Amino acid sequence: MNEPAIRTEEQIISLSPDRETQVCRGWVLKRMEGQLLVYPLYYKFSDGDIPENICRCEEIGRQCGAGCVFRIVEHTNYHLSSILTDSGYGLEKCGVVGEWILTGDTGELRKEGKMQGELFLKSGNGGTEYVTAGEKVIGIKRQGLLFLLDGNLPDISMEDILRFSMANGIVRILADIPGREGLPEQYGRLGFRKAYLYRCYQKKKEEKSSRKEE
């Protein structure tokens, strides 16, 4: 098992305490923007029991009117991807979680220039704060950790985000960067490292359409 990645996924899950969360035999289910995101972090059952647990998650999703999306971290759940494929799921997206930790070198950024963009902190629940650019929420902050929901930020400078982070007591950033197998150049240049790769699986369109027709 990829224990460091699992610990990081736990931290990401805990950053949204206001989202409905439940556990299904070791799999964490979180309602996110019309979808039921399934994090299969832990399980204590044989491969033969996995299709049954997939069905349980789907039933929970139907009850709350949301389709299931399974987020699988690399080097974990080796058989789940193929079982999901056999159950009518397809690869929806893959992405990289990048990590940045404040060091003496990155601290020089604060001295090199001023922020060009406008970033703000907005209070949330349970000690969580939201980082916004205008009306758009781009990240979730708790204590010294910032999680960027979508690492593709064409209108916001990563240098500005780092300066904002250092000015607001953030010492570690996690960035969810979809659609990439590797770390983008602008992240590597600023000291980010690739923490791990993940893949998301969702019911194929033809499967979802046939269910609607029924």
N, CA and C atoms as a LAMMPS dump frame, in Angstrom:
ITEM: TIMESTEP
0
ITEM: NUMBER OF ATOMS
642
ITEM: BOX BOUNDS ff ff ff
-5.0000000000000000e+02 5.0000000000000000e+02
-5.0000000000000000e+02 5.0000000000000000e+02
-5.0000000000000000e+02 5.0000000000000000e+02
ITEM: ATOMS id mol type element x y z
1 1 1 N 0.836 -1.206 0
2 1 2 C 0 0 0
3 1 3 C 0.871 1.257 0
4 2 1 N 0.365 2.294 -0.613
5 2 2 C 1.07 3.568 -0.69
6 2 3 C 0.663 4.425 0.514
7 3 1 N 1.266 4.124 1.66
8 3 2 C 0.853 4.777 2.907
9 3 3 C 0.99 6.3 2.877
10 4 1 N 2.095 6.885 2.368
11 4 2 C 2.18 8.353 2.328
12 4 3 C 1.043 8.985 1.53
13 5 1 N 0.681 8.388 0.395
14 5 2 C -0.404 8.931 -0.419
15 5 3 C -1.739 8.805 0.305
16 6 1 N -1.955 7.689 0.983
17 6 2 C -3.199 7.493 1.723
18 6 3 C -3.336 8.541 2.822
19 7 1 N -2.227 8.815 3.542
20 7 2 C -2.262 9.832 4.599
21 7 3 C -2.612 11.202 4.008
22 8 1 N -2.045 11.493 2.819
23 8 2 C -2.33 12.78 2.186
24 8 3 C -3.783 12.853 1.734
25 9 1 N -4.313 11.759 1.171
26 9 2 C -5.722 11.741 0.777
27 9 3 C -6.627 11.967 1.995
28 10 1 N -6.257 11.405 3.141
29 10 2 C -7.022 11.634 4.367
30 10 3 C -7.053 13.116 4.717
31 11 1 N -5.909 13.782 4.57
32 11 2 C -5.86 15.212 4.864
33 11 3 C -6.738 16.003 3.911
34 12 1 N -6.707 15.638 2.627
35 12 2 C -7.54 16.333 1.641
36 12 3 C -9.022 16.148 1.965
37 13 1 N -9.411 14.927 2.323
38 13 2 C -10.806 14.647 2.668
39 13 3 C -11.247 15.49 3.858
40 14 1 N -10.376 15.614 4.853
41 14 2 C -10.745 16.308 6.095
42 14 3 C -10.838 17.818 5.929
43 15 1 N -10.369 18.348 4.807
44 15 2 C -10.39 19.789 4.607
45 15 3 C -11.788 20.335 4.341
46 16 1 N -12.749 19.467 4.028
47 16 2 C -14.129 19.915 3.753
48 16 3 C -15.072 19.286 4.765
49 17 1 N -15.031 19.741 6.03
50 17 2 C -15.885 19.132 7.059
51 17 3 C -17.369 19.382 6.842
52 18 1 N -17.689 20.4 6.028
53 18 2 C -19.093 20.724 5.797
54 18 3 C -19.725 19.826 4.726
55 19 1 N -18.928 19.022 4.058
56 19 2 C -19.455 18.106 3.045
57 19 3 C -19.897 16.805 3.709
58 20 1 N -21.007 16.268 3.243
59 20 2 C -21.518 15.03 3.825
60 20 3 C -20.544 13.876 3.57
61 21 1 N -20.151 13.188 4.639
62 21 2 C -19.166 12.111 4.547
63 21 3 C -19.693 10.872 5.266
64 22 1 N -19.472 9.712 4.691
65 22 2 C -19.783 8.461 5.357
66 22 3 C -18.78 7.398 4.918
67 23 1 N -18.77 6.286 5.641
68 23 2 C -17.826 5.212 5.372
69 23 3 C -18.591 3.944 5.038
70 24 1 N -18.176 3.276 3.96
71 24 2 C -18.792 2.02 3.528
72 24 3 C -17.719 0.937 3.508
73 25 1 N -17.643 0.174 4.567
74 25 2 C -16.672 -0.913 4.701
75 25 3 C -15.245 -0.459 4.379
76 26 1 N -14.843 0.656 4.97
77 26 2 C -13.491 1.151 4.792
78 26 3 C -13.3 2.113 3.645
79 27 1 N -14.296 2.262 2.786
80 27 2 C -14.225 3.232 1.7
81 27 3 C -14.911 4.516 2.155
82 28 1 N -14.232 5.639 1.987
83 28 2 C -14.78 6.934 2.401
84 28 3 C -15.587 7.523 1.25
85 29 1 N -16.826 7.899 1.525
86 29 2 C -17.723 8.471 0.516
87 29 3 C -17.992 9.928 0.882
88 30 1 N -17.792 10.817 -0.084
89 30 2 C -17.968 12.238 0.176
90 30 3 C -18.775 12.873 -0.95
91 31 1 N -19.839 13.555 -0.576
92 31 2 C -20.702 14.23 -1.557
93 31 3 C -20.021 15.507 -2.016
94 32 1 N -19.721 15.596 -3.306
95 32 2 C -18.993 16.74 -3.85
96 32 3 C -19.629 17.186 -5.158
97 33 1 N -20.29 18.333 -5.144
98 33 2 C -20.801 18.975 -6.358
99 33 3 C -21.573 18.021 -7.255
100 34 1 N -22.591 17.377 -6.696
101 34 2 C -23.454 16.516 -7.487
102 34 3 C -22.918 15.134 -7.74
103 35 1 N -21.758 14.809 -7.199
104 35 2 C -21.176 13.482 -7.351
105 35 3 C -20.892 12.879 -5.98
106 36 1 N -20.864 11.568 -5.949
107 36 2 C -20.463 10.866 -4.737
108 36 3 C -19.051 10.368 -4.981
109 37 1 N -18.083 11.064 -4.415
110 37 2 C -16.685 10.714 -4.625
111 37 3 C -16.297 9.612 -3.644
112 38 1 N -15.829 8.501 -4.18
113 38 2 C -15.48 7.338 -3.361
114 38 3 C -13.96 7.227 -3.276
115 39 1 N -13.46 7.292 -2.052
116 39 2 C -12.03 7.111 -1.792
117 39 3 C -11.838 5.715 -1.199
118 40 1 N -11.411 4.738 -1.978
119 40 2 C -11.244 3.374 -1.457
120 40 3 C -9.911 3.233 -0.718
121 41 1 N -9.804 3.889 0.422
122 41 2 C -8.537 3.944 1.137
123 41 3 C -8.233 2.662 1.892
124 42 1 N -9.257 2.094 2.525
125 42 2 C -9.043 0.92 3.353
126 42 3 C -10.088 -0.139 3.011
127 43 1 N -9.718 -1.375 3.14
128 43 2 C -10.696 -2.445 2.948
129 43 3 C -10.136 -3.721 3.553
130 44 1 N -11.034 -4.539 4.07
131 44 2 C -10.651 -5.824 4.667
132 44 3 C -11.596 -6.893 4.14
133 45 1 N -11.556 -7.092 2.829
134 45 2 C -12.383 -8.125 2.22
135 45 3 C -11.69 -8.636 0.976
136 46 1 N -12.117 -9.769 0.519
137 46 2 C -11.484 -10.401 -0.634
138 46 3 C -11.928 -9.735 -1.931
139 47 1 N -11.225 -10.079 -3.031
140 47 2 C -11.589 -9.513 -4.333
141 47 3 C -13.041 -9.824 -4.682
142 48 1 N -13.522 -10.985 -4.233
143 48 2 C -14.899 -11.359 -4.53
144 48 3 C -15.924 -10.469 -3.876
145 49 1 N -15.536 -9.778 -2.798
146 49 2 C -16.456 -8.885 -2.106
147 49 3 C -16.47 -7.468 -2.684
148 50 1 N -15.468 -7.156 -3.521
149 50 2 C -15.366 -5.797 -4.04
150 50 3 C -16.568 -5.412 -4.908
151 51 1 N -17.05 -6.252 -5.842
152 51 2 C -18.242 -5.87 -6.62
153 51 3 C -19.446 -5.578 -5.724
154 52 1 N -19.559 -6.326 -4.63
155 52 2 C -20.664 -6.076 -3.69
156 52 3 C -20.535 -4.694 -3.069
157 53 1 N -19.307 -4.3 -2.715
158 53 2 C -19.128 -2.983 -2.114
159 53 3 C -19.342 -1.871 -3.131
160 54 1 N -18.973 -2.123 -4.389
161 54 2 C -19.253 -1.15 -5.449
162 54 3 C -20.768 -0.922 -5.55
163 55 1 N -21.523 -2.016 -5.502
164 55 2 C -22.986 -1.914 -5.571
165 55 3 C -23.541 -1.141 -4.381
166 56 1 N -22.96 -1.346 -3.212
167 56 2 C -23.41 -0.603 -2.03
168 56 3 C -23.184 0.887 -2.206
169 57 1 N -22.028 1.249 -2.733
170 57 2 C -21.739 2.663 -2.974
171 57 3 C -22.711 3.243 -4.002
172 58 1 N -23.002 2.474 -5.042
173 58 2 C -23.936 2.947 -6.073
174 58 3 C -25.324 3.162 -5.485
175 59 1 N -25.737 2.289 -4.581
176 59 2 C -27.053 2.43 -3.961
177 59 3 C -27.093 3.689 -3.099
178 60 1 N -26.023 3.944 -2.36
179 60 2 C -25.952 5.17 -1.562
180 60 3 C -26.013 6.386 -2.483
181 61 1 N -25.319 6.293 -3.631
182 61 2 C -25.356 7.382 -4.595
183 61 3 C -26.758 7.616 -5.146
184 62 1 N -27.468 6.518 -5.46
185 62 2 C -28.84 6.656 -5.978
186 62 3 C -29.748 7.314 -4.947
187 63 1 N -29.558 6.975 -3.688
188 63 2 C -30.4 7.535 -2.635
189 63 3 C -30.22 9.047 -2.489
190 64 1 N -29.013 9.531 -2.81
191 64 2 C -28.787 10.981 -2.703
192 64 3 C -28.733 11.65 -4.075
193 65 1 N -29.087 10.897 -5.128
194 65 2 C -29.17 11.468 -6.469
195 65 3 C -27.832 11.849 -7.067
196 66 1 N -26.793 11.05 -6.774
197 66 2 C -25.462 11.368 -7.273
198 66 3 C -24.81 10.114 -7.84
199 67 1 N -24.087 10.275 -8.946
200 67 2 C -23.337 9.167 -9.514
201 67 3 C -22.011 8.983 -8.808
202 68 1 N -21.544 7.745 -8.749
203 68 2 C -20.293 7.441 -8.051
204 68 3 C -19.076 7.707 -8.938
205 69 1 N -18.076 8.302 -8.351
206 69 2 C -16.771 8.459 -8.982
207 69 3 C -15.739 7.873 -8.025
208 70 1 N -14.998 6.871 -8.485
209 70 2 C -14.006 6.203 -7.651
210 70 3 C -12.627 6.81 -7.923
211 71 1 N -12.015 7.315 -6.872
212 71 2 C -10.683 7.95 -6.992
213 71 3 C -9.644 6.987 -6.416
214 72 1 N -8.78 6.444 -7.302
215 72 2 C -7.823 5.416 -6.906
216 72 3 C -6.407 5.972 -6.998
217 73 1 N -5.695 5.904 -5.893
218 73 2 C -4.314 6.375 -5.823
219 73 3 C -3.378 5.291 -6.36
220 74 1 N -2.314 5.713 -7.033
221 74 2 C -1.363 4.75 -7.59
222 74 3 C -0.755 3.872 -6.49
223 75 1 N -0.486 2.626 -6.871
224 75 2 C 0.106 1.632 -5.978
225 75 3 C -0.816 1.269 -4.806
226 76 1 N -2.109 1.399 -5.023
227 76 2 C -3.094 0.914 -4.05
228 76 3 C -4.203 0.219 -4.829
229 77 1 N -4.955 -0.651 -4.169
230 77 2 C -6.138 -1.275 -4.782
231 77 3 C -5.841 -1.825 -6.178
232 78 1 N -4.889 -2.726 -6.26
233 78 2 C -4.379 -3.178 -7.552
234 78 3 C -5.453 -3.815 -8.441
235 79 1 N -6.464 -4.427 -7.855
236 79 2 C -7.472 -5.113 -8.661
237 79 3 C -8.736 -4.274 -8.878
238 80 1 N -8.869 -3.17 -8.145
239 80 2 C -10.116 -2.41 -8.207
240 80 3 C -10.362 -1.82 -9.589
241 81 1 N -9.325 -1.333 -10.25
242 81 2 C -9.51 -0.719 -11.573
243 81 3 C -10.126 -1.703 -12.556
244 82 1 N -9.603 -2.935 -12.587
245 82 2 C -10.131 -3.924 -13.528
246 82 3 C -11.538 -4.354 -13.14
247 83 1 N -11.822 -4.434 -11.852
248 83 2 C -13.172 -4.809 -11.404
249 83 3 C -14.168 -3.709 -11.773
250 84 1 N -13.765 -2.447 -11.623
251 84 2 C -14.629 -1.336 -12.016
252 84 3 C -14.883 -1.371 -13.521
253 85 1 N -13.843 -1.657 -14.298
254 85 2 C -13.994 -1.746 -15.756
255 85 3 C -14.984 -2.843 -16.125
256 86 1 N -14.886 -3.988 -15.463
257 86 2 C -15.816 -5.096 -15.716
258 86 3 C -17.235 -4.739 -15.286
259 87 1 N -17.365 -3.757 -14.379
260 87 2 C -18.679 -3.347 -13.878
261 87 3 C -19.256 -2.174 -14.66
262 88 1 N -18.632 -1.839 -15.81
263 88 2 C -19.176 -0.79 -16.663
264 88 3 C -18.59 0.587 -16.444
265 89 1 N -17.499 0.681 -15.684
266 89 2 C -16.873 1.971 -15.445
267 89 3 C -15.757 2.219 -16.451
268 90 1 N -15.499 3.511 -16.693
269 90 2 C -14.4 3.892 -17.565
270 90 3 C -13.558 4.961 -16.895
271 91 1 N -12.344 5.145 -17.381
272 91 2 C -11.45 6.16 -16.833
273 91 3 C -11.983 7.542 -17.187
274 92 1 N -12.345 8.307 -16.162
275 92 2 C -12.872 9.652 -16.376
276 92 3 C -11.738 10.667 -16.494
277 93 1 N -10.784 10.583 -15.605
278 93 2 C -9.638 11.492 -15.66
279 93 3 C -8.506 10.918 -14.815
280 94 1 N -7.307 11.412 -15.074
281 94 2 C -6.184 11.102 -14.196
282 94 3 C -5.546 12.428 -13.815
283 95 1 N -4.787 12.418 -12.764
284 95 2 C -4.176 13.657 -12.308
285 95 3 C -3.022 13.382 -11.371
286 96 1 N -2.339 14.46 -11.041
287 96 2 C -1.192 14.396 -10.135
288 96 3 C -1.464 15.304 -8.946
289 97 1 N -1.128 14.83 -7.759
290 97 2 C -1.116 15.692 -6.588
291 97 3 C 0.317 16.169 -6.408
292 98 1 N 0.519 17.485 -6.542
293 98 2 C 1.83 18.085 -6.345
294 98 3 C 1.942 18.646 -4.942
295 99 1 N 3.14 18.649 -4.393
296 99 2 C 3.35 19.114 -3.017
297 99 3 C 4.484 20.128 -2.971
298 100 1 N 4.258 21.202 -2.223
299 100 2 C 5.267 22.233 -1.991
300 100 3 C 5.408 22.442 -0.495
301 101 1 N 6.625 22.458 -0.001
302 101 2 C 6.891 22.688 1.419
303 101 3 C 7.837 23.873 1.539
304 102 1 N 7.5 24.809 2.428
305 102 2 C 8.305 26.015 2.604
306 102 3 C 9.73 25.665 3.046
307 103 1 N 10.696 26.204 2.332
308 103 2 C 12.11 26.048 2.689
309 103 3 C 12.767 27.423 2.686
310 104 1 N 14.009 27.468 3.066
311 104 2 C 14.72 28.747 3.049
312 104 3 C 14.811 29.34 1.673
313 105 1 N 14.981 28.495 0.655
314 105 2 C 15.094 28.986 -0.72
315 105 3 C 13.8 29.621 -1.199
316 106 1 N 12.666 28.951 -0.948
317 106 2 C 11.394 29.498 -1.416
318 106 3 C 11.023 30.752 -0.642
319 107 1 N 11.561 30.904 0.561
320 107 2 C 11.292 32.115 1.329
321 107 3 C 11.801 33.372 0.654
322 108 1 N 12.755 33.236 -0.263
323 108 2 C 13.282 34.385 -0.993
324 108 3 C 12.242 34.992 -1.929
325 109 1 N 11.209 34.22 -2.281
326 109 2 C 10.177 34.742 -3.181
327 109 3 C 9.529 36.007 -2.626
328 110 1 N 9.346 36.034 -1.31
329 110 2 C 8.679 37.179 -0.701
330 110 3 C 9.468 38.463 -0.945
331 111 1 N 10.775 38.34 -1.018
332 111 2 C 11.622 39.511 -1.166
333 111 3 C 11.727 39.958 -2.615
334 112 1 N 11.44 39.051 -3.546
335 112 2 C 11.706 39.337 -4.948
336 112 3 C 10.645 40.188 -5.628
337 113 1 N 9.467 40.238 -5.086
338 113 2 C 8.429 41.014 -5.75
339 113 3 C 7.146 41.054 -4.949
340 114 1 N 6.194 41.835 -5.429
341 114 2 C 4.902 41.952 -4.775
342 114 3 C 3.851 41.16 -5.549
343 115 1 N 2.796 40.815 -4.844
344 115 2 C 1.712 40.073 -5.485
345 115 3 C 1.041 40.924 -6.542
346 116 1 N 0.773 40.313 -7.696
347 116 2 C 0.102 41.015 -8.786
348 116 3 C -1.412 40.811 -8.743
349 117 1 N -1.859 39.668 -8.195
350 117 2 C -3.28 39.358 -8.154
351 117 3 C -3.882 39.608 -6.782
352 118 1 N -5.199 39.532 -6.7
353 118 2 C -5.934 39.742 -5.456
354 118 3 C -6.427 38.4 -4.942
355 119 1 N -5.858 37.94 -3.835
356 119 2 C -6.276 36.707 -3.195
357 119 3 C -6.735 37.024 -1.782
358 120 1 N -7.802 36.334 -1.335
359 120 2 C -8.38 36.626 -0.029
360 120 3 C -8.668 35.335 0.72
361 121 1 N -8.742 35.448 2.044
362 121 2 C -9.147 34.343 2.902
363 121 3 C -10.572 34.573 3.372
364 122 1 N -11.405 33.543 3.268
365 122 2 C -12.792 33.607 3.712
366 122 3 C -13.019 32.497 4.724
367 123 1 N -13.59 32.841 5.873
368 123 2 C -13.792 31.873 6.944
369 123 3 C -14.846 30.841 6.574
370 124 1 N -14.58 29.582 6.985
371 124 2 C -15.532 28.5 6.777
372 124 3 C -15.876 27.845 8.094
373 125 1 N -16.231 26.567 8.056
374 125 2 C -16.601 25.832 9.256
375 125 3 C -15.454 24.975 9.767
376 126 1 N -15.454 24.712 11.066
377 126 2 C -14.496 23.774 11.647
378 126 3 C -13.049 24.157 11.49
379 127 1 N -12.748 25.472 11.513
380 127 2 C -11.361 25.91 11.389
381 127 3 C -10.853 25.966 9.967
382 128 1 N -11.731 25.696 9.002
383 128 2 C -11.348 25.738 7.587
384 128 3 C -11.544 27.143 7.041
385 129 1 N -10.637 27.582 6.196
386 129 2 C -10.763 28.853 5.495
387 129 3 C -10.646 28.598 3.995
388 130 1 N -11.249 29.48 3.208
389 130 2 C -11.231 29.337 1.754
390 130 3 C -10.419 30.473 1.137
391 131 1 N -9.563 30.114 0.18
392 131 2 C -8.788 31.11 -0.55
393 131 3 C -9.555 31.437 -1.826
394 132 1 N -9.84 32.702 -2.021
395 132 2 C -10.646 33.114 -3.167
396 132 3 C -9.885 34.098 -4.051
397 133 1 N -10.206 34.044 -5.335
398 133 2 C -9.739 35.027 -6.308
399 133 3 C -11.006 35.628 -6.902
400 134 1 N -11.362 36.828 -6.46
401 134 2 C -12.666 37.367 -6.816
402 134 3 C -13.749 36.552 -6.13
403 135 1 N -14.695 36.039 -6.91
404 135 2 C -15.765 35.205 -6.364
405 135 3 C -15.436 33.723 -6.415
406 136 1 N -14.329 33.367 -7.018
407 136 2 C -13.984 31.961 -7.224
408 136 3 C -13.14 31.41 -6.082
409 137 1 N -13.564 30.27 -5.543
410 137 2 C -12.778 29.578 -4.531
411 137 3 C -11.717 28.744 -5.25
412 138 1 N -10.449 29.002 -4.95
413 138 2 C -9.377 28.26 -5.609
414 138 3 C -8.682 27.282 -4.66
415 139 1 N -8.889 27.464 -3.356
416 139 2 C -8.202 26.586 -2.419
417 139 3 C -8.867 26.542 -1.06
418 140 1 N -8.5 25.527 -0.284
419 140 2 C -8.999 25.341 1.075
420 140 3 C -7.8 25.347 2.012
421 141 1 N -7.878 26.143 3.075
422 141 2 C -6.777 26.275 4.029
423 141 3 C -7.214 25.791 5.406
424 142 1 N -6.338 25.035 6.034
425 142 2 C -6.521 24.688 7.441
426 142 3 C -5.158 24.713 8.095
427 143 1 N -5.035 25.586 9.071
428 143 2 C -3.757 25.804 9.745
429 143 3 C -2.683 26.095 8.702
430 144 1 N -1.603 25.312 8.649
431 144 2 C -0.51 25.625 7.729
432 144 3 C -0.587 24.921 6.399
433 145 1 N -1.733 24.298 6.094
434 145 2 C -1.901 23.547 4.846
435 145 3 C -2.879 24.233 3.917
436 146 1 N -2.511 24.341 2.645
437 146 2 C -3.407 24.851 1.603
438 146 3 C -3.555 23.787 0.527
439 147 1 N -4.813 23.498 0.156
440 147 2 C -5.089 22.554 -0.921
441 147 3 C -5.703 23.308 -2.086
442 148 1 N -5.025 23.295 -3.238
443 148 2 C -5.555 23.921 -4.445
444 148 3 C -6.459 22.921 -5.147
445 149 1 N -7.739 23.27 -5.292
446 149 2 C -8.735 22.35 -5.841
447 149 3 C -8.442 21.962 -7.283
448 150 1 N -7.937 22.898 -8.052
449 150 2 C -7.599 22.646 -9.455
450 150 3 C -6.291 23.36 -9.744
451 151 1 N -5.235 22.59 -9.965
452 151 2 C -3.925 23.189 -10.165
453 151 3 C -3.749 23.897 -11.487
454 152 1 N -4.709 23.774 -12.398
455 152 2 C -4.649 24.51 -13.668
456 152 3 C -5.246 25.896 -13.448
457 153 1 N -4.388 26.88 -13.187
458 153 2 C -4.847 28.23 -12.854
459 153 3 C -4.254 29.221 -13.854
460 154 1 N -4.828 29.284 -15.065
461 154 2 C -4.234 30.128 -16.109
462 154 3 C -4.251 31.608 -15.792
463 155 1 N -5.191 32.059 -14.943
464 155 2 C -5.32 33.496 -14.671
465 155 3 C -4.638 33.925 -13.381
466 156 1 N -3.998 32.977 -12.677
467 156 2 C -3.387 33.288 -11.392
468 156 3 C -1.943 32.814 -11.397
469 157 1 N -1.052 33.69 -11.007
470 157 2 C 0.366 33.35 -10.964
471 157 3 C 0.656 32.442 -9.778
472 158 1 N 1.396 31.351 -10.01
473 158 2 C 1.788 30.482 -8.908
474 158 3 C 2.725 31.214 -7.951
475 159 1 N 3.534 32.134 -8.466
476 159 2 C 4.384 32.932 -7.589
477 159 3 C 3.538 33.732 -6.606
478 160 1 N 2.405 34.269 -7.086
479 160 2 C 1.505 35.018 -6.2
480 160 3 C 0.918 34.105 -5.133
481 161 1 N 0.571 32.885 -5.521
482 161 2 C 0.018 31.95 -4.537
483 161 3 C 1.051 31.621 -3.469
484 162 1 N 2.314 31.45 -3.873
485 162 2 C 3.358 31.162 -2.892
486 162 3 C 3.574 32.352 -1.968
487 163 1 N 3.586 33.564 -2.509
488 163 2 C 3.757 34.748 -1.669
489 163 3 C 2.577 34.902 -0.71
490 164 1 N 1.372 34.677 -1.222
491 164 2 C 0.176 34.737 -0.377
492 164 3 C 0.271 33.696 0.74
493 165 1 N 0.745 32.512 0.397
494 165 2 C 0.858 31.436 1.383
495 165 3 C 1.822 31.815 2.497
496 166 1 N 2.984 32.328 2.128
497 166 2 C 3.974 32.691 3.133
498 166 3 C 3.503 33.844 4.013
499 167 1 N 2.67 34.723 3.44
500 167 2 C 2.152 35.848 4.215
501 167 3 C 1.015 35.435 5.146
502 168 1 N 0.467 34.229 4.942
503 168 2 C -0.683 33.785 5.742
504 168 3 C -0.401 32.494 6.513
505 169 1 N 0.852 32.254 6.798
506 169 2 C 1.207 31.137 7.658
507 169 3 C 1.085 29.765 7.026
508 170 1 N 1.039 29.695 5.697
509 170 2 C 0.941 28.4 5.008
510 170 3 C 2.354 27.889 4.739
511 171 1 N 2.639 26.677 5.18
512 171 2 C 3.979 26.116 4.997
513 171 3 C 3.965 24.895 4.072
514 172 1 N 2.766 24.446 3.685
515 172 2 C 2.665 23.283 2.793
516 172 3 C 1.48 23.482 1.863
517 173 1 N 1.693 23.227 0.571
518 173 2 C 0.633 23.335 -0.426
519 173 3 C 0.497 21.998 -1.135
520 174 1 N -0.75 21.545 -1.298
521 174 2 C -1.07 20.397 -2.137
522 174 3 C -1.893 20.91 -3.309
523 175 1 N -1.536 20.525 -4.506
524 175 2 C -2.245 20.985 -5.703
525 175 3 C -2.745 19.788 -6.489
526 176 1 N -4.044 19.744 -6.737
527 176 2 C -4.648 18.692 -7.551
528 176 3 C -4.585 19.152 -9.004
529 177 1 N -3.75 18.485 -9.796
530 177 2 C -3.488 18.925 -11.165
531 177 3 C -4.059 17.884 -12.124
532 178 1 N -5.262 18.082 -12.651
533 178 2 C -5.879 17.073 -13.51
534 178 3 C -5.28 17.023 -14.903
535 179 1 N -5.394 15.828 -15.505
536 179 2 C -5.003 15.681 -16.896
537 179 3 C -3.521 15.61 -17.143
538 180 1 N -2.746 15.334 -16.131
539 180 2 C -1.3 15.287 -16.285
540 180 3 C -0.754 13.978 -15.731
541 181 1 N 0.229 13.426 -16.411
542 181 2 C 0.93 12.252 -15.898
543 181 3 C 2.152 12.672 -15.086
544 182 1 N 2.667 13.857 -15.394
545 182 2 C 3.836 14.363 -14.69
546 182 3 C 3.562 15.745 -14.142
547 183 1 N 4.519 16.294 -13.422
548 183 2 C 4.355 17.614 -12.827
549 183 3 C 4.626 18.682 -13.881
550 184 1 N 3.702 19.638 -14.069
551 184 2 C 3.929 20.704 -15.057
552 184 3 C 5.181 21.514 -14.73
553 185 1 N 5.767 22.088 -15.769
554 185 2 C 7.044 22.788 -15.62
555 185 3 C 6.968 23.915 -14.598
556 186 1 N 5.86 24.683 -14.608
557 186 2 C 5.798 25.832 -13.713
558 186 3 C 5.782 25.413 -12.25
559 187 1 N 5.287 24.21 -11.981
560 187 2 C 5.303 23.715 -10.607
561 187 3 C 6.699 23.246 -10.21
562 188 1 N 7.336 22.491 -11.08
563 188 2 C 8.676 22.014 -10.789
564 188 3 C 9.662 23.151 -10.593
565 189 1 N 9.496 24.204 -11.377
566 189 2 C 10.405 25.352 -11.281
567 189 3 C 10.307 26.034 -9.922
568 190 1 N 9.137 26.01 -9.307
569 190 2 C 8.932 26.691 -8.024
570 190 3 C 9.163 25.786 -6.822
571 191 1 N 9.604 24.549 -7.07
572 191 2 C 9.95 23.683 -5.948
573 191 3 C 8.912 22.65 -5.574
574 192 1 N 7.849 22.503 -6.384
575 192 2 C 6.877 21.44 -6.135
576 192 3 C 7.48 20.09 -6.53
577 193 1 N 7.007 19.047 -5.892
578 193 2 C 7.37 17.691 -6.283
579 193 3 C 6.086 16.899 -6.52
580 194 1 N 6.189 15.875 -7.344
581 194 2 C 5.053 14.987 -7.57
582 194 3 C 4.891 14.08 -6.355
583 195 1 N 3.746 14.178 -5.674
584 195 2 C 3.489 13.327 -4.503
585 195 3 C 2.979 11.962 -4.959
586 196 1 N 1.975 11.963 -5.851
587 196 2 C 1.445 10.706 -6.376
588 196 3 C 0.47 10.986 -7.512
589 197 1 N 0.21 9.951 -8.273
590 197 2 C -0.754 9.971 -9.363
591 197 3 C -2.062 9.344 -8.887
592 198 1 N -3.179 9.807 -9.403
593 198 2 C -4.462 9.174 -9.101
594 198 3 C -5.278 9.051 -10.383
595 199 1 N -6.253 8.147 -10.358
596 199 2 C -7.164 7.975 -11.489
597 199 3 C -8.601 7.916 -10.976
598 200 1 N -9.507 8.515 -11.733
599 200 2 C -10.92 8.516 -11.36
600 200 3 C -11.719 7.709 -12.378
601 201 1 N -12.609 6.862 -11.877
602 201 2 C -13.445 6.009 -12.719
603 201 3 C -14.918 6.34 -12.48
604 202 1 N -15.665 6.402 -13.586
605 202 2 C -17.092 6.703 -13.538
606 202 3 C -17.818 5.813 -14.525
607 203 1 N -19.122 5.597 -14.296
608 203 2 C -19.913 4.784 -15.217
609 203 3 C -19.827 5.352 -16.63
610 204 1 N -19.656 4.465 -17.604
611 204 2 C -19.609 4.906 -18.987
612 204 3 C -20.937 5.518 -19.389
613 205 1 N -20.901 6.442 -20.363
614 205 2 C -22.101 7.18 -20.761
615 205 3 C -23.205 6.252 -21.239
616 206 1 N -22.82 5.215 -21.984
617 206 2 C -23.858 4.316 -22.491
618 206 3 C -24.553 3.568 -21.361
619 207 1 N -23.776 3.278 -20.277
620 207 2 C -24.365 2.598 -19.132
621 207 3 C -25.366 3.516 -18.451
622 208 1 N -24.956 4.804 -18.246
623 208 2 C -25.837 5.74 -17.585
624 208 3 C -27.093 6.001 -18.419
625 209 1 N -26.933 6.075 -19.744
626 209 2 C -28.081 6.332 -20.606
627 209 3 C -29.075 5.193 -20.557
628 210 1 N -28.574 3.935 -20.565
629 210 2 C -29.46 2.791 -20.55
630 210 3 C -30.254 2.734 -19.252
631 211 1 N -29.639 3.16 -18.15
632 211 2 C -30.352 3.132 -16.869
633 211 3 C -31.482 4.15 -16.879
634 212 1 N -31.23 5.329 -17.504
635 212 2 C -32.273 6.356 -17.573
636 212 3 C -33.458 5.852 -18.378
637 213 1 N -33.169 5.113 -19.485
638 213 2 C -34.242 4.618 -20.326
639 213 3 C -35.112 3.589 -19.599
640 214 1 N -34.478 2.832 -18.66
641 214 2 C -35.238 1.869 -17.886
642 214 3 C -36.235 2.558 -16.974
